[in-house]
Amino acid sequence: MSVNKTIILGFLGQDPELRFTTGGAPVCTLSVATSESWSNKQTGLKQEKTEWHRVVIFGKLAELCNTYLSKGRQVYLEGKLETRSWDDKDGNKRYTTQINASTVQFIGQSKQEESTNNQPAYSKNSNEESSFCSDDIPF
């Protein structure tokens, strides 16, 4: 048995980027920051470390994230880690590790939601079949 589950609560470092596969399926990419802070035991000074996470979302959920999320917005994500590789234009093998999110909860409010006071949570329907694979991703 094995488990591949990632949970992130962080802030968007830039606006979502929506693209489409060659088959027309929506793919949204997010850059999410998580931070931790502590006090240095010798100096007592506060230390902080920020980690950036590349998040990829597919299908209808990708379109919703593109519509409702923006830079600075806090977001809760659940998904799985995936490392994929490709050959760049010079023939060099390149790698990236990303989180493929299946659940996204928008924390706080976007400008569009301020008047309705909604905090939507969205999940990919587990019965929804994907008609594309990671090779179809245009980046």
Long-range contacts (C-beta under 8 A, 24 or more apart in sequence): 4-80, 4-81, 5-78, 5-79, 5-80, 6-77, 6-78, 6-79, 6-80, 6-81, 6-99, 7-76, 7-77, 7-78, 8-32, 8-34, 8-53, 8-55, 8-75, 8-76, 8-77, 8-99, 9-34, 9-74, 9-75, 9-76, 9-77, 9-107, 10-34, 10-35, 10-53, 10-74, 10-75, 11-72, 11-73, 11-74, 11-75, 12-69, 12-70, 12-71, 12-72, 12-73, 12-74, 12-75, 13-52, 13-71, 14-71, 15-69, 15-70, 15-71, 16-65, 16-66, 16-69, 16-70, 18-62, 18-63, 18-66, 19-137, 19-138, 19-139, 20-138, 21-132, 21-136, 21-137, 21-138, 22-136, 22-138, 23-131, 23-132, 23-136, 25-58, 25-59, 25-130, 25-131, 25-132, 25-136, 26-58, 26-59, 26-60, 26-62, 26-63, 26-66, 27-56, 27-57, 27-58, 27-62, 27-137, 27-138, 28-56, 28-57, 28-58, 28-61, 28-62, 28-63, 28-65, 28-66, 29-54, 29-55, 29-56, 29-57, 29-139, 30-54, 30-55, 30-56, 30-57, 30-65, 30-69, 30-75, 30-101, 31-55, 32-75, 32-77, 53-98, 53-99, 54-96, 54-97, 54-98, 54-99, 55-79, 55-98, 55-99, 55-101, 56-98, 56-99, 56-100, 56-101, 56-137, 57-100, 57-101, 57-104, 58-100, 58-124, 58-130, 58-132, 59-124, 59-128, 59-130, 60-124, 60-128, 61-101, 61-102, 61-104, 61-122, 61-123, 61-124, 64-104, 64-120, 64-122, 65-104, 65-122, 67-112, 68-106, 68-110, 68-112, 68-113, 68-120, 69-106, 69-110, 70-110, 70-111, 73-106, 73-107, 73-108, 73-110, 74-107, 74-108, 75-104, 75-105, 75-106, 75-107, 76-103, 76-104, 76-105, 76-107, 77-101, 77-103, 77-104, 77-105, 78-102, 78-103, 79-103, 82-134, 84-134
